[in-house]
Amino acid sequence: MSTLGITKLTCEYRSEPLGLGTERPRFSWQLTSGRMHVLQSAYHLQVAGEEGDFAGDHLIWDTGVVDSDQSVLVEYAGAMLQSGQRCSWRVKVWDQQGQESEWSDTSYFEMGLLRISDWSADWITPEPGMIDPQAEEEFLLRKAFRVSKDVRKARIYATSLGFYELELNGERVGDWAFTPGWTSYRHRLQVQAYDVTDLIRSRADNAIGAALANGWYKGNLAWENHRNLFGDQRALLLQLHLEYADGSTEIIGSDPSWRASTGPVRMSEIYHGETYDARLEAGGWSQPGFDDADWAGVAKLDHNKDILVMQENEPVRVIQELKPVTVLRTPEGDTVLDMGQNMVGRMHMRLNLPAGTAITLKHAEVLDSRGNFYTGNLRKAKQSVTYICRGGGEETYEPHFSFQGFRYVKVEGWPDAEPLNPDRFTGRVMHTDMPQTGRFECSHELLNQLQHNIEWGQRGNFLDIPTDCPQRDERLGWTGDAQVFVRTAAFNFGVAPFFSKWLHDLKADQREDGGVPHVIPQVLDDNAYSSAAWGDAAVICPWTIYLCYGDKRILEEQYDSMKAWVDHIRAQGDNEYLWNTGFHFGDWLALDAKEGSYVGATPRDLIATCFYAYSTSLFVKTAEVLGRTEDAAAYRQLYEKVAEAFLNEFVTPGGRLAAHTQTAMILPLMFGLVEGEVQRRMAATLAEYVKEQNHHLTTGFVGTPYLCHVLTENGYHDLAVKLAMQEDYPSWLYSVKQGATTIWEHWDGIKPDGSFWSDDMNSYNHYAFGAIGDWLYRAVAGLDLNEAEGPGYKRIRLRPRTDSALSYAKAALDSMYGTIRSEWSLANKDGDGDSPLASYEFEIPPNTTAETELPGASIASTQVNGQPADQASGVLSAREDDAGTLKLELGSGVYRVTVQQPSPALSGA
């Protein structure tokens, strides 16, 4: 029996996706094997009809045997796929020894509506003369219809202007929240596809219901109370496609025959919450037989369908539930639920109270220094949910069209005669349904809590777009925050579809001159464009997704956007090769800022020119990957001139930088703008600056993500470790010691005396400074990729740092090829006796190889799986370099490595 197997079949990153919008979907799979060092040498992939019959005419695409090691994102190249087409697919592989696998299990994918001509339905909205288009209440739309045959398959395709929720025959359709998601609505509007076969009643009466709310489309956005930024009317567009057992088909779409009313949601806004009056519920409104005679009619709305695209990223869902850890009675007498975790989502309530009882939930992130409920940092956002009971028994409720960012929930209106039971309340955690892919753990419990906080910051802020905060009157897709965190994000969760969708919106909102808005989707004023390190998300984010997933398509799709951004920078400065004009956020929230300013002391033109060089260098790499040789050559010359101009403008002939901040030193070192003696001198100066601050940082959004990386890579890993482990202000662990469960916006969001930073900008769930997580994975645990030899962890680089002042560290990443692990422990730091000084465990998935570096080890002192290092199975080579590092080339498998010989590098000296 073959030990070579296939698992984890995905199409466009998802298992059996429904409603794909790409005409050339890509297939990925993982190999399994009982042997060490297994590489794919060939594959055979087949796509057939939905019956899963791969014989004869049923085949749609058959690659034949392809001599290739590619197992990630293999692009479909068969006949054009059609709207609604459901396909099955399977694959078999051969390894480098010629061993052949069995065919994989059969998997499926289904296309969405690919062409505008597929739409026969109308945009509909309640008849304006009957229902005020600007009403705060939700709109309810319904359609009754008769199914006269046996249904074999039923699909709903739906989207809206505003938020929508669907019901079919009284049952909720799907479990997605905040559909159709937030895109650049002027250019792109997503359509969701639902399998409703099990909800349709054959040969019977049926009914569809849709509830519409303002959402991001026309609700309150940003801090100036702007509304109707994309349009001023909610509307629905829906088609139900029925395929009958006899092969015939029927489409039931939104049209003027629908009926409309308002519902029990009296107000719902992203920032402000929701008011729900259960006494106004129209029981059975989405079921057949409901009397809608007194409902209003609907009107067609003339709105563009050319902007429609199928759903691109994973949906927002309720991902997990949290119960209150305690009920508090504050000094001011408020009753407050403590959820134990700063979370994003909504509260679910179970009630049994008299009709008309109004229960209000108010949401906050922290308590003040006296233990009272604190909402000052929410600014104008109300985050208030009110439920008015219908009475007569048990009832349940949670908001439909609003989400909150909170740890604490103040309960108002609860009857004094009815004891408040916390079991009646549940926190429903919501975010984009990204698979968790990364795990980091070490012997330092505060660092473990920091990793927890980073993950929860990503959960809370990756809600359809990468927001800056989930609680105040902002929650916008700030480009700077996204680009500094994208590499950390790609460790913690699978974010390729998430960023692909957001980058499509960045491209859509990019100005004709290449300028990039500060936030995506763009909802700020016309001047909110093109800050260095913010607009650079146009280049940094697609390149990072390519690196982490091997996704070449994202570079192809974003290529023009990336090029336009670099060209935009080139046109800005007084000198073609320096960026010294325009507005820039600078080193935002750096601690060396002047009193009363958010902008750090690092010169903004230095930051801008560094990012000019960096984005240009990444664009050169992109052009090389895509074979755009002319662009690669031209922009390589541009990069060289920008780098030269940087040195001439900012570095003295003696090698001194003409700016004296930590961030000023960090950027040229991180972006490779200096080398040789200038690099060594600059790194030494940075180290001195850190020491002068008593081993603390002074960096903001721009410098912080790179600080520890630069120190580690330039020979100051011990200093990076001291920075990461500092517990007093300013440091990553300061907020942990203060009880934080997410990352703060400010290093001192809560000061040592318990007072707060200014109310005007003080989020306690703001992920940017969580970019240190990238360093924990790559530098401490040593789990990295080899960029020079290929993207997507096809070639893994393992460089565990046992000199990290820890007794152990471990990291794992579920890559596109399978799980990668890098773990180390120091069992006997003194090196006494026979116990190993250092132990490692590495896991390399099939179809990859890894280069492993073990400082201070030698071939003679090292055993791999109980064998000499140069003789163990799976070890492709073992050599020692001049620096005293043992380098092992490893094929796939699990390796337990022990090093017996003591050395200063391993003992942490």
Salt bridges, closest charged atoms under 4 A:
GLU12 OE2 - ARG26 NE 2.90
GLU12 OE2 - ARG553 NH1 3.48
GLU23 OE2 - ARG115 NH1 3.90
GLU50 OE2 - ARG152 NH2 3.24
GLU50 OE2 - LYS153 NZ 3.49
ASP53 OD2 - HIS58 NE2 3.38
ASP62 OD1 - HIS44 NE2 2.53
ASP69 OD2 - LYS794 NZ 3.33
GLU75 OE2 - ARG24 NH1 2.44
GLU75 OE1 - ARG553 NH2 2.89
ASP95 OD2 - ARG35 NH2 2.28
GLU100 OE2 - LYS92 NZ 2.58
GLU110 OE1 - ARG86 NH1 3.40
GLU110 OE2 - ARG155 NE 2.64
ASP122 OD2 - LYS300 NZ 3.89
GLU136 OE2 - ARG227 NH2 3.38
GLU137 OE2 - ARG266 NH2 3.02
ASP150 OD1 - ARG203 NE 3.14
GLU165 OE2 - ARG172 NH1 3.93
GLU165 OE1 - HIS400 ND1 3.07
ASP175 OD1 - ARG317 NE 2.76
ASP195 OD1 - ARG155 NH1 2.95
ASP205 OD1 - ARG146 NH1 3.32
GLU224 OE1 - HIS226 NE2 3.00
GLU243 OE2 - ARG152 NH2 2.36
GLU243 OE1 - LYS153 NZ 3.81
ASP246 OD2 - LYS149 NZ 3.12
GLU269 OE2 - ARG227 NH2 2.67
ASP277 OD1 - ARG279 NE 2.93
GLU281 OE1 - ARG390 NH1 3.30
ASP292 OD2 - ARG142 NH1 2.74
GLU312 OE1 - ARG188 NH2 2.77
GLU312 OE1 - HIS504 ND1 3.24
GLU321 OE2 - ARG428 NH1 2.55
ASP334 OD2 - LYS410 NZ 3.82
ASP338 OD1 - ARG407 NE 2.79
GLU394 OE2 - ARG350 NH1 3.08
GLU394 OE2 - ARG424 NH1 3.55
GLU395 OE1 - ARG390 NH1 3.77
GLU398 OE2 - ARG346 NE 2.67
GLU398 OE1 - ARG428 NE 3.08
GLU412 OE1 - LYS362 NZ 3.63
GLU412 OE2 - LYS410 NZ 3.38
ASP433 OD2 - ARG317 NH1 2.85
ASP464 OD2 - LYS501 NZ 2.72
ASP468 OD2 - ARG472 NH2 3.88
ASP473 OD1 - ARG379 NE 2.72
GLU474 OE1 - ARG379 NH2 2.90
GLU474 OE1 - ARG472 NE 2.81
ASP481 OD2 - HIS766 NE2 3.39
ASP505 OD1 - ARG188 NE 2.89
ASP509 OD1 - HIS187 ND1 3.65
ASP513 OD2 - ARG511 NH2 3.14
ASP513 OD1 - HIS568 ND1 3.76
ASP551 OD1 - ARG26 NH1 2.71
GLU557 OE1 - HIS504 NE2 2.81
GLU576 OE2 - ARG570 NE 2.61
GLU624 OE2 - ARG636 NH2 2.45
ASP631 OD2 - LYS563 NZ 3.28
GLU677 OE1 - ARG680 NH2 3.26
GLU688 OE2 - LYS691 NZ 3.95
GLU713 OE2 - ARG799 NH2 3.13
GLU727 OE1 - LYS737 NZ 3.32
ASP728 OD1 - HIS696 NE2 2.72
GLU745 OE1 - ARG472 NH1 2.82
GLU745 OE2 - HIS766 NE2 3.79
ASP748 OD2 - LYS751 NZ 2.88
ASP774 OD2 - HIS709 NE2 2.83
ASP774 OD2 - ARG778 NH1 2.92
ASP784 OD1 - ARG487 NH2 3.21
ASP784 OD2 - ARG778 NE 3.27
GLU787 OE2 - LYS621 NZ 2.82
GLU789 OE1 - ARG795 NE 2.81
ASP803 OD2 - ARG801 NH2 2.83
ASP814 OD1 - ARG439 NH2 3.14
GLU823 OE2 - ARG821 NH1 2.93
GLU841 OE2 - ARG821 NH2 2.82
GLU841 OE1 - ARG896 NE 3.44
GLU843 OE1 - ARG821 NE 2.70
GLU851 OE2 - ARG797 NE 3.68
GLU853 OE2 - ARG797 NH2 3.53
ASP881 OD2 - LYS887 NZ 3.82
GLU889 OE1 - ARG795 NH2 2.70
